[in-house]
Amino acid sequence: MLDETIASFIWVFETFMEVMGSKAPKTIFTDQDSAMANASGKVFPNISHRLCVWHISKNATQHISHRLSDSQFMAKFNKMLYEVEMENEMEQLWRDLCDEWNVVENK
């Protein structure tokens, strides 16, 4: 792609649909690119949009690096990212993590 605009992603997704016989994917994993998310919602209105774990980890190093040196925090954080299979379990771990490290108000 020459650029990462909404129009470019729409073209990519529409081309994908053509080669897939108009069968849309059920889920897309992205890196929080707003143009990609916007385009995927327009071309695939019923798609489930998720963030990829690699980018979540990368964002963590940028936003909570002061917590990443704490082995107890990292154990729970990594469990939440890599081991949990059920949504309710992940949400409970997230609440526990926020409560235990007193970051509930931290956006």
Backbone atoms as SQL, in Angstrom:
CREATE TABLE atoms (id INTEGER PRIMARY KEY, chain TEXT, resi INTEGER, resn TEXT, atom TEXT, x REAL, y REAL, z REAL);
INSERT INTO atoms VALUES
  (1, 'A', 1, 'MET', 'N', 0.840, -1.174, 0.000),
  (2, 'A', 1, 'MET', 'CA', 0.000, 0.000, 0.000),
  (3, 'A', 1, 'MET', 'C', 0.886, 1.238, 0.000),
  (4, 'A', 2, 'LEU', 'N', 0.443, 2.241, -0.719),
  (5, 'A', 2, 'LEU', 'CA', 1.189, 3.489, -0.758),
  (6, 'A', 2, 'LEU', 'C', 0.986, 4.313, 0.503),
  (7, 'A', 3, 'ASP', 'N', -0.184, 4.179, 1.092),
  (8, 'A', 3, 'ASP', 'CA', -0.471, 4.912, 2.319),
  (9, 'A', 3, 'ASP', 'C', -1.431, 4.085, 3.172),
  (10, 'A', 4, 'GLU', 'N', -1.650, 4.532, 4.371),
  (11, 'A', 4, 'GLU', 'CA', -2.538, 3.808, 5.282),
  (12, 'A', 4, 'GLU', 'C', -3.770, 4.656, 5.583),
  (13, 'A', 5, 'THR', 'N', -4.467, 5.048, 4.540),
  (14, 'A', 5, 'THR', 'CA', -5.684, 5.835, 4.689),
  (15, 'A', 5, 'THR', 'C', -6.892, 4.911, 4.726),
  (16, 'A', 6, 'ILE', 'N', -8.019, 5.459, 5.138),
  (17, 'A', 6, 'ILE', 'CA', -9.259, 4.682, 5.144),
  (18, 'A', 6, 'ILE', 'C', -9.552, 4.169, 3.740),
  (19, 'A', 7, 'ALA', 'N', -9.395, 5.049, 2.743),
  (20, 'A', 7, 'ALA', 'CA', -9.676, 4.655, 1.358),
  (21, 'A', 7, 'ALA', 'C', -8.798, 3.488, 0.912),
  (22, 'A', 8, 'SER', 'N', -7.530, 3.512, 1.291),
  (23, 'A', 8, 'SER', 'CA', -6.626, 2.419, 0.909),
  (24, 'A', 8, 'SER', 'C', -7.022, 1.108, 1.572),
  (25, 'A', 9, 'PHE', 'N', -7.371, 1.171, 2.849),
  (26, 'A', 9, 'PHE', 'CA', -7.783, -0.048, 3.539),
  (27, 'A', 9, 'PHE', 'C', -9.116, -0.568, 2.991),
  (28, 'A', 10, 'ILE', 'N', -10.018, 0.332, 2.645),
  (29, 'A', 10, 'ILE', 'CA', -11.273, -0.106, 2.031),
  (30, 'A', 10, 'ILE', 'C', -10.969, -0.864, 0.743),
  (31, 'A', 11, 'TRP', 'N', -10.065, -0.339, -0.062),
  (32, 'A', 11, 'TRP', 'CA', -9.691, -1.024, -1.307),
  (33, 'A', 11, 'TRP', 'C', -9.121, -2.416, -1.002),
  (34, 'A', 12, 'VAL', 'N', -8.225, -2.504, -0.025),
  (35, 'A', 12, 'VAL', 'CA', -7.629, -3.797, 0.343),
  (36, 'A', 12, 'VAL', 'C', -8.715, -4.768, 0.793),
  (37, 'A', 13, 'PHE', 'N', -9.606, -4.317, 1.664),
  (38, 'A', 13, 'PHE', 'CA', -10.645, -5.207, 2.189),
  (39, 'A', 13, 'PHE', 'C', -11.651, -5.607, 1.117),
  (40, 'A', 14, 'GLU', 'N', -12.008, -4.673, 0.236),
  (41, 'A', 14, 'GLU', 'CA', -12.924, -5.019, -0.853),
  (42, 'A', 14, 'GLU', 'C', -12.271, -6.001, -1.824),
  (43, 'A', 15, 'THR', 'N', -10.989, -5.834, -2.082),
  (44, 'A', 15, 'THR', 'CA', -10.255, -6.767, -2.941),
  (45, 'A', 15, 'THR', 'C', -10.189, -8.149, -2.282),
  (46, 'A', 16, 'PHE', 'N', -9.970, -8.168, -0.975),
  (47, 'A', 16, 'PHE', 'CA', -9.982, -9.417, -0.218),
  (48, 'A', 16, 'PHE', 'C', -11.324, -10.117, -0.391),
  (49, 'A', 17, 'MET', 'N', -12.406, -9.350, -0.267),
  (50, 'A', 17, 'MET', 'CA', -13.750, -9.919, -0.426),
  (51, 'A', 17, 'MET', 'C', -13.936, -10.521, -1.817),
  (52, 'A', 18, 'GLU', 'N', -13.415, -9.865, -2.839),
  (53, 'A', 18, 'GLU', 'CA', -13.527, -10.381, -4.206),
  (54, 'A', 18, 'GLU', 'C', -12.859, -11.740, -4.332),
  (55, 'A', 19, 'VAL', 'N', -11.626, -11.845, -3.850),
  (56, 'A', 19, 'VAL', 'CA', -10.894, -13.106, -4.012),
  (57, 'A', 19, 'VAL', 'C', -11.435, -14.204, -3.092),
  (58, 'A', 20, 'MET', 'N', -12.168, -13.822, -2.053),
  (59, 'A', 20, 'MET', 'CA', -12.747, -14.800, -1.133),
  (60, 'A', 20, 'MET', 'C', -14.191, -15.141, -1.497),
  (61, 'A', 21, 'GLY', 'N', -14.634, -14.736, -2.688),
  (62, 'A', 21, 'GLY', 'CA', -15.998, -15.052, -3.107),
  (63, 'A', 21, 'GLY', 'C', -17.054, -14.358, -2.269),
  (64, 'A', 22, 'SER', 'N', -16.762, -13.139, -1.852),
  (65, 'A', 22, 'SER', 'CA', -17.675, -12.305, -1.039),
  (66, 'A', 22, 'SER', 'C', -17.895, -12.851, 0.367),
  (67, 'A', 23, 'LYS', 'N', -17.017, -13.713, 0.821),
  (68, 'A', 23, 'LYS', 'CA', -17.125, -14.239, 2.185),
  (69, 'A', 23, 'LYS', 'C', -16.253, -13.397, 3.112),
  (70, 'A', 24, 'ALA', 'N', -16.894, -12.727, 4.050),
  (71, 'A', 24, 'ALA', 'CA', -16.185, -11.839, 4.979),
  (72, 'A', 24, 'ALA', 'C', -15.597, -12.627, 6.146),
  (73, 'A', 25, 'PRO', 'N', -14.487, -12.163, 6.680),
  (74, 'A', 25, 'PRO', 'CA', -13.954, -12.792, 7.897),
  (75, 'A', 25, 'PRO', 'C', -14.855, -12.488, 9.080),
  (76, 'A', 26, 'LYS', 'N', -14.761, -13.305, 10.112),
  (77, 'A', 26, 'LYS', 'CA', -15.556, -13.078, 11.311),
  (78, 'A', 26, 'LYS', 'C', -14.836, -12.160, 12.291),
  (79, 'A', 27, 'THR', 'N', -13.501, -12.208, 12.256),
  (80, 'A', 27, 'THR', 'CA', -12.687, -11.443, 13.195),
  (81, 'A', 27, 'THR', 'C', -11.497, -10.836, 12.476),
  (82, 'A', 28, 'ILE', 'N', -11.079, -9.658, 12.922),
  (83, 'A', 28, 'ILE', 'CA', -9.854, -9.046, 12.423),
  (84, 'A', 28, 'ILE', 'C', -9.038, -8.581, 13.626),
  (85, 'A', 29, 'PHE', 'N', -7.748, -8.853, 13.584),
  (86, 'A', 29, 'PHE', 'CA', -6.818, -8.410, 14.616),
  (87, 'A', 29, 'PHE', 'C', -5.967, -7.295, 14.022),
  (88, 'A', 30, 'THR', 'N', -5.911, -6.160, 14.725),
  (89, 'A', 30, 'THR', 'CA', -5.160, -5.018, 14.209),
  (90, 'A', 30, 'THR', 'C', -4.264, -4.436, 15.294),
  (91, 'A', 31, 'ASP', 'N', -3.590, -3.368, 14.912),
  (92, 'A', 31, 'ASP', 'CA', -2.653, -2.693, 15.814),
  (93, 'A', 31, 'ASP', 'C', -3.182, -1.349, 16.308),
  (94, 'A', 32, 'GLN', 'N', -4.476, -1.178, 16.388),
  (95, 'A', 32, 'GLN', 'CA', -5.141, 0.048, 16.810),
  (96, 'A', 32, 'GLN', 'C', -5.086, 1.135, 15.742),
  (97, 'A', 33, 'ASP', 'N', -4.752, 0.800, 14.519),
  (98, 'A', 33, 'ASP', 'CA', -4.749, 1.784, 13.448),
  (99, 'A', 33, 'ASP', 'C', -6.183, 2.217, 13.201),
  (100, 'A', 34, 'SER', 'N', -6.478, 3.500, 13.424),
  (101, 'A', 34, 'SER', 'CA', -7.857, 3.966, 13.311),
  (102, 'A', 34, 'SER', 'C', -8.381, 3.880, 11.882),
  (103, 'A', 35, 'ALA', 'N', -7.515, 4.106, 10.891),
  (104, 'A', 35, 'ALA', 'CA', -7.960, 4.005, 9.493),
  (105, 'A', 35, 'ALA', 'C', -8.353, 2.570, 9.169),
  (106, 'A', 36, 'MET', 'N', -7.570, 1.611, 9.637),
  (107, 'A', 36, 'MET', 'CA', -7.867, 0.200, 9.383),
  (108, 'A', 36, 'MET', 'C', -9.164, -0.206, 10.090),
  (109, 'A', 37, 'ALA', 'N', -9.318, 0.227, 11.334),
  (110, 'A', 37, 'ALA', 'CA', -10.527, -0.114, 12.084),
  (111, 'A', 37, 'ALA', 'C', -11.763, 0.493, 11.424),
  (112, 'A', 38, 'ASN', 'N', -11.649, 1.729, 10.986),
  (113, 'A', 38, 'ASN', 'CA', -12.759, 2.403, 10.327),
  (114, 'A', 38, 'ASN', 'C', -13.139, 1.687, 9.031),
  (115, 'A', 39, 'ALA', 'N', -12.130, 1.372, 8.222),
  (116, 'A', 39, 'ALA', 'CA', -12.377, 0.699, 6.939),
  (117, 'A', 39, 'ALA', 'C', -12.945, -0.700, 7.140),
  (118, 'A', 40, 'SER', 'N', -12.426, -1.433, 8.115),
  (119, 'A', 40, 'SER', 'CA', -12.920, -2.794, 8.327),
  (120, 'A', 40, 'SER', 'C', -14.387, -2.772, 8.737),
  (121, 'A', 41, 'GLY', 'N', -14.781, -1.790, 9.524),
  (122, 'A', 41, 'GLY', 'CA', -16.179, -1.674, 9.921),
  (123, 'A', 41, 'GLY', 'C', -17.101, -1.336, 8.758),
  (124, 'A', 42, 'LYS', 'N', -16.578, -0.583, 7.786),
  (125, 'A', 42, 'LYS', 'CA', -17.387, -0.225, 6.618),
  (126, 'A', 42, 'LYS', 'C', -17.526, -1.390, 5.643),
  (127, 'A', 43, 'VAL', 'N', -16.445, -2.120, 5.419),
  (128, 'A', 43, 'VAL', 'CA', -16.471, -3.223, 4.455),
  (129, 'A', 43, 'VAL', 'C', -17.027, -4.496, 5.089),
  (130, 'A', 44, 'PHE', 'N', -16.723, -4.722, 6.351),
  (131, 'A', 44, 'PHE', 'CA', -17.173, -5.917, 7.068),
  (132, 'A', 44, 'PHE', 'C', -18.034, -5.468, 8.259),
  (133, 'A', 45, 'PRO', 'N', -19.278, -5.076, 8.056),
  (134, 'A', 45, 'PRO', 'CA', -20.076, -4.495, 9.153),
  (135, 'A', 45, 'PRO', 'C', -20.311, -5.436, 10.337),
  (136, 'A', 46, 'ASN', 'N', -20.215, -6.727, 10.142),
  (137, 'A', 46, 'ASN', 'CA', -20.469, -7.674, 11.238),
  (138, 'A', 46, 'ASN', 'C', -19.199, -8.253, 11.837),
  (139, 'A', 47, 'ILE', 'N', -18.069, -7.675, 11.516),
  (140, 'A', 47, 'ILE', 'CA', -16.791, -8.219, 11.970),
  (141, 'A', 47, 'ILE', 'C', -16.551, -7.920, 13.450),
  (142, 'A', 48, 'SER', 'N', -15.835, -8.810, 14.088),
  (143, 'A', 48, 'SER', 'CA', -15.404, -8.615, 15.464),
  (144, 'A', 48, 'SER', 'C', -13.968, -8.093, 15.408),
  (145, 'A', 49, 'HIS', 'N', -13.750, -6.870, 15.872),
  (146, 'A', 49, 'HIS', 'CA', -12.437, -6.232, 15.800),
  (147, 'A', 49, 'HIS', 'C', -11.714, -6.412, 17.127),
  (148, 'A', 50, 'ARG', 'N', -10.502, -6.945, 17.060),
  (149, 'A', 50, 'ARG', 'CA', -9.696, -7.189, 18.257),
  (150, 'A', 50, 'ARG', 'C', -8.299, -6.623, 18.054),
  (151, 'A', 51, 'LEU', 'N', -7.644, -6.317, 19.163),
  (152, 'A', 51, 'LEU', 'CA', -6.263, -5.853, 19.115),
  (153, 'A', 51, 'LEU', 'C', -5.342, -7.046, 19.246),
  (154, 'A', 52, 'CYS', 'N', -4.238, -7.021, 18.526),
  (155, 'A', 52, 'CYS', 'CA', -3.317, -8.155, 18.606),
  (156, 'A', 52, 'CYS', 'C', -2.495, -8.058, 19.894),
  (157, 'A', 53, 'VAL', 'N', -2.171, -9.205, 20.457),
  (158, 'A', 53, 'VAL', 'CA', -1.471, -9.288, 21.733),
  (159, 'A', 53, 'VAL', 'C', -0.099, -8.624, 21.654),
  (160, 'A', 54, 'TRP', 'N', 0.584, -8.765, 20.531),
  (161, 'A', 54, 'TRP', 'CA', 1.910, -8.153, 20.387),
  (162, 'A', 54, 'TRP', 'C', 1.821, -6.650, 20.583),
  (163, 'A', 55, 'HIS', 'N', 0.808, -6.010, 19.989),
  (164, 'A', 55, 'HIS', 'CA', 0.668, -4.561, 20.124),
  (165, 'A', 55, 'HIS', 'C', 0.209, -4.158, 21.527),
  (166, 'A', 56, 'ILE', 'N', -0.591, -4.980, 22.154),
  (167, 'A', 56, 'ILE', 'CA', -0.967, -4.700, 23.539),
  (168, 'A', 56, 'ILE', 'C', 0.274, -4.716, 24.416),
  (169, 'A', 57, 'SER', 'N', 1.136, -5.711, 24.214),
  (170, 'A', 57, 'SER', 'CA', 2.389, -5.788, 24.980),
  (171, 'A', 57, 'SER', 'C', 3.280, -4.588, 24.704),
  (172, 'A', 58, 'LYS', 'N', 3.371, -4.208, 23.439),
  (173, 'A', 58, 'LYS', 'CA', 4.193, -3.056, 23.067),
  (174, 'A', 58, 'LYS', 'C', 3.659, -1.781, 23.722),
  (175, 'A', 59, 'ASN', 'N', 2.344, -1.610, 23.705),
  (176, 'A', 59, 'ASN', 'CA', 1.751, -0.441, 24.348),
  (177, 'A', 59, 'ASN', 'C', 2.005, -0.450, 25.850),
  (178, 'A', 60, 'ALA', 'N', 2.007, -1.636, 26.444),
  (179, 'A', 60, 'ALA', 'CA', 2.278, -1.736, 27.878),
  (180, 'A', 60, 'ALA', 'C', 3.672, -1.214, 28.198),
  (181, 'A', 61, 'THR', 'N', 4.649, -1.532, 27.366),
  (182, 'A', 61, 'THR', 'CA', 6.012, -1.053, 27.630),
  (183, 'A', 61, 'THR', 'C', 6.095, 0.469, 27.535),
  (184, 'A', 62, 'GLN', 'N', 5.224, 1.073, 26.761),
  (185, 'A', 62, 'GLN', 'CA', 5.209, 2.530, 26.633),
  (186, 'A', 62, 'GLN', 'C', 4.418, 3.207, 27.751),
  (187, 'A', 63, 'HIS', 'N', 3.370, 2.549, 28.249),
  (188, 'A', 63, 'HIS', 'CA', 2.469, 3.218, 29.176),
  (189, 'A', 63, 'HIS', 'C', 2.566, 2.755, 30.622),
  (190, 'A', 64, 'ILE', 'N', 3.054, 1.559, 30.859),
  (191, 'A', 64, 'ILE', 'CA', 3.160, 1.074, 32.242),
  (192, 'A', 64, 'ILE', 'C', 4.524, 0.451, 32.506),
  (193, 'A', 65, 'SER', 'N', 5.549, 1.013, 31.896),
  (194, 'A', 65, 'SER', 'CA', 6.892, 0.448, 32.046),
  (195, 'A', 65, 'SER', 'C', 7.328, 0.383, 33.508),
  (196, 'A', 66, 'HIS', 'N', 6.871, 1.321, 34.333),
  (197, 'A', 66, 'HIS', 'CA', 7.234, 1.320, 35.756),
  (198, 'A', 66, 'HIS', 'C', 6.672, 0.101, 36.488),
  (199, 'A', 67, 'ARG', 'N', 5.660, -0.537, 35.962),
  (200, 'A', 67, 'ARG', 'CA', 5.080, -1.731, 36.585),
  (201, 'A', 67, 'ARG', 'C', 5.706, -3.029, 36.063),
  (202, 'A', 68, 'LEU', 'N', 6.308, -2.963, 34.888),
  (203, 'A', 68, 'LEU', 'CA', 6.799, -4.186, 34.251),
  (204, 'A', 68, 'LEU', 'C', 7.998, -4.810, 34.960),
  (205, 'A', 69, 'SER', 'N', 8.636, -4.064, 35.837),
  (206, 'A', 69, 'SER', 'CA', 9.763, -4.635, 36.593),
  (207, 'A', 69, 'SER', 'C', 9.289, -5.389, 37.838),
  (208, 'A', 70, 'ASP', 'N', 8.024, -5.286, 38.167),
  (209, 'A', 70, 'ASP', 'CA', 7.445, -5.975, 39.315),
  (210, 'A', 70, 'ASP', 'C', 7.031, -7.383, 38.870),
  (211, 'A', 71, 'SER', 'N', 7.694, -8.398, 39.392),
  (212, 'A', 71, 'SER', 'CA', 7.457, -9.770, 38.937),
  (213, 'A', 71, 'SER', 'C', 6.032, -10.236, 39.222),
  (214, 'A', 72, 'GLN', 'N', 5.438, -9.805, 40.340),
  (215, 'A', 72, 'GLN', 'CA', 4.062, -10.203, 40.637),
  (216, 'A', 72, 'GLN', 'C', 3.086, -9.570, 39.641),
  (217, 'A', 73, 'PHE', 'N', 3.317, -8.306, 39.328),
  (218, 'A', 73, 'PHE', 'CA', 2.472, -7.630, 38.336),
  (219, 'A', 73, 'PHE', 'C', 2.601, -8.334, 36.992),
  (220, 'A', 74, 'MET', 'N', 3.842, -8.598, 36.585),
  (221, 'A', 74, 'MET', 'CA', 4.080, -9.225, 35.281),
  (222, 'A', 74, 'MET', 'C', 3.458, -10.612, 35.192),
  (223, 'A', 75, 'ALA', 'N', 3.503, -11.367, 36.273),
  (224, 'A', 75, 'ALA', 'CA', 2.914, -12.707, 36.268),
  (225, 'A', 75, 'ALA', 'C', 1.412, -12.614, 35.980),
  (226, 'A', 76, 'LYS', 'N', 0.735, -11.692, 36.640),
  (227, 'A', 76, 'LYS', 'CA', -0.710, -11.537, 36.417),
  (228, 'A', 76, 'LYS', 'C', -1.002, -10.937, 35.045),
  (229, 'A', 77, 'PHE', 'N', -0.202, -9.961, 34.650),
  (230, 'A', 77, 'PHE', 'CA', -0.401, -9.320, 33.353),
  (231, 'A', 77, 'PHE', 'C', -0.210, -10.335, 32.225),
  (232, 'A', 78, 'ASN', 'N', 0.853, -11.130, 32.303),
  (233, 'A', 78, 'ASN', 'CA', 1.107, -12.143, 31.278),
  (234, 'A', 78, 'ASN', 'C', 0.040, -13.233, 31.280),
  (235, 'A', 79, 'LYS', 'N', -0.426, -13.611, 32.457),
  (236, 'A', 79, 'LYS', 'CA', -1.505, -14.600, 32.518),
  (237, 'A', 79, 'LYS', 'C', -2.736, -14.062, 31.797),
  (238, 'A', 80, 'MET', 'N', -3.043, -12.783, 32.051),
  (239, 'A', 80, 'MET', 'CA', -4.210, -12.174, 31.418),
  (240, 'A', 80, 'MET', 'C', -4.054, -12.150, 29.892),
  (241, 'A', 81, 'LEU', 'N', -2.848, -11.859, 29.411),
  (242, 'A', 81, 'LEU', 'CA', -2.636, -11.761, 27.969),
  (243, 'A', 81, 'LEU', 'C', -2.539, -13.109, 27.264),
  (244, 'A', 82, 'TYR', 'N', -1.882, -14.067, 27.890),
  (245, 'A', 82, 'TYR', 'CA', -1.517, -15.285, 27.169),
  (246, 'A', 82, 'TYR', 'C', -2.193, -16.570, 27.618),
  (247, 'A', 83, 'GLU', 'N', -2.807, -16.583, 28.801),
  (248, 'A', 83, 'GLU', 'CA', -3.322, -17.845, 29.306),
  (249, 'A', 83, 'GLU', 'C', -4.841, -17.915, 29.431),
  (250, 'A', 84, 'VAL', 'N', -5.483, -16.783, 29.559),
  (251, 'A', 84, 'VAL', 'CA', -6.924, -16.755, 29.791),
  (252, 'A', 84, 'VAL', 'C', -7.676, -17.093, 28.505),
  (253, 'A', 85, 'GLU', 'N', -8.700, -17.901, 28.637),
  (254, 'A', 85, 'GLU', 'CA', -9.498, -18.285, 27.474),
  (255, 'A', 85, 'GLU', 'C', -10.911, -17.725, 27.516),
  (256, 'A', 86, 'MET', 'N', -11.393, -17.376, 28.681),
  (257, 'A', 86, 'MET', 'CA', -12.772, -16.902, 28.816),
  (258, 'A', 86, 'MET', 'C', -12.797, -15.400, 29.112),
  (259, 'A', 87, 'GLU', 'N', -13.713, -14.718, 28.467),
  (260, 'A', 87, 'GLU', 'CA', -13.817, -13.258, 28.614),
  (261, 'A', 87, 'GLU', 'C', -14.035, -12.845, 30.063),
  (262, 'A', 88, 'ASN', 'N', -14.928, -13.529, 30.763),
  (263, 'A', 88, 'ASN', 'CA', -15.211, -13.146, 32.149),
  (264, 'A', 88, 'ASN', 'C', -13.987, -13.324, 33.045),
  (265, 'A', 89, 'GLU', 'N', -13.176, -14.355, 32.779),
  (266, 'A', 89, 'GLU', 'CA', -11.948, -14.555, 33.561),
  (267, 'A', 89, 'GLU', 'C', -10.955, -13.427, 33.294),
  (268, 'A', 90, 'MET', 'N', -10.839, -13.021, 32.023),
  (269, 'A', 90, 'MET', 'CA', -9.933, -11.927, 31.676),
  (270, 'A', 90, 'MET', 'C', -10.372, -10.635, 32.354),
  (271, 'A', 91, 'GLU', 'N', -11.672, -10.352, 32.300),
  (272, 'A', 91, 'GLU', 'CA', -12.186, -9.131, 32.916),
  (273, 'A', 91, 'GLU', 'C', -11.960, -9.122, 34.423),
  (274, 'A', 92, 'GLN', 'N', -12.122, -10.282, 35.059),
  (275, 'A', 92, 'GLN', 'CA', -11.879, -10.361, 36.507),
  (276, 'A', 92, 'GLN', 'C', -10.400, -10.147, 36.809),
  (277, 'A', 93, 'LEU', 'N', -9.525, -10.761, 36.038),
  (278, 'A', 93, 'LEU', 'CA', -8.086, -10.547, 36.233),
  (279, 'A', 93, 'LEU', 'C', -7.726, -9.078, 36.043),
  (280, 'A', 94, 'TRP', 'N', -8.332, -8.436, 35.044),
  (281, 'A', 94, 'TRP', 'CA', -8.066, -7.011, 34.802),
  (282, 'A', 94, 'TRP', 'C', -8.502, -6.166, 36.004),
  (283, 'A', 95, 'ARG', 'N', -9.704, -6.442, 36.536),
  (284, 'A', 95, 'ARG', 'CA', -10.175, -5.696, 37.714),
  (285, 'A', 95, 'ARG', 'C', -9.246, -5.931, 38.905),
  (286, 'A', 96, 'ASP', 'N', -8.845, -7.178, 39.101),
  (287, 'A', 96, 'ASP', 'CA', -7.935, -7.499, 40.205),
  (288, 'A', 96, 'ASP', 'C', -6.605, -6.760, 40.043),
  (289, 'A', 97, 'LEU', 'N', -6.085, -6.760, 38.843),
  (290, 'A', 97, 'LEU', 'CA', -4.816, -6.088, 38.553),
  (291, 'A', 97, 'LEU', 'C', -4.934, -4.587, 38.857),
  (292, 'A', 98, 'CYS', 'N', -5.988, -3.973, 38.394),
  (293, 'A', 98, 'CYS', 'CA', -6.191, -2.537, 38.620),
  (294, 'A', 98, 'CYS', 'C', -6.373, -2.219, 40.096),
  (295, 'A', 99, 'ASP', 'N', -7.133, -3.056, 40.810),
  (296, 'A', 99, 'ASP', 'CA', -7.354, -2.833, 42.236),
  (297, 'A', 99, 'ASP', 'C', -6.073, -3.043, 43.031),
  (298, 'A', 100, 'GLU', 'N', -5.396, -4.145, 42.782),
  (299, 'A', 100, 'GLU', 'CA', -4.208, -4.499, 43.556),
  (300, 'A', 100, 'GLU', 'C', -3.089, -3.470, 43.412),
  (301, 'A', 101, 'TRP', 'N', -2.934, -2.908, 42.218),
  (302, 'A', 101, 'TRP', 'CA', -1.860, -1.928, 41.992),
  (303, 'A', 101, 'TRP', 'C', -2.398, -0.492, 41.975),
  (304, 'A', 102, 'ASN', 'N', -3.627, -0.330, 42.446),
  (305, 'A', 102, 'ASN', 'CA', -4.231, 0.983, 42.638),
  (306, 'A', 102, 'ASN', 'C', -4.136, 1.875, 41.382),
  (307, 'A', 103, 'VAL', 'N', -4.574, 1.316, 40.264),
  (308, 'A', 103, 'VAL', 'CA', -4.539, 2.073, 39.005),
  (309, 'A', 103, 'VAL', 'C', -5.935, 2.152, 38.368),
  (310, 'A', 104, 'VAL', 'N', -6.958, 1.996, 39.170),
  (311, 'A', 104, 'VAL', 'CA', -8.329, 2.008, 38.653),
  (312, 'A', 104, 'VAL', 'C', -8.618, 3.316, 37.929),
  (313, 'A', 105, 'GLU', 'N', -8.133, 4.422, 38.447),
  (314, 'A', 105, 'GLU', 'CA', -8.404, 5.744, 37.862),
  (315, 'A', 105, 'GLU', 'C', -7.446, 6.078, 36.721),
  (316, 'A', 106, 'ASN', 'N', -6.443, 5.246, 36.479),
  (317, 'A', 106, 'ASN', 'CA', -5.447, 5.524, 35.447),
  (318, 'A', 106, 'ASN', 'C', -6.006, 5.140, 34.088),
  (319, 'A', 107, 'LYS', 'N', -6.260, 6.127, 33.247),
  (320, 'A', 107, 'LYS', 'CA', -6.820, 5.865, 31.909),
  (321, 'A', 107, 'LYS', 'C', -5.795, 5.156, 31.049);
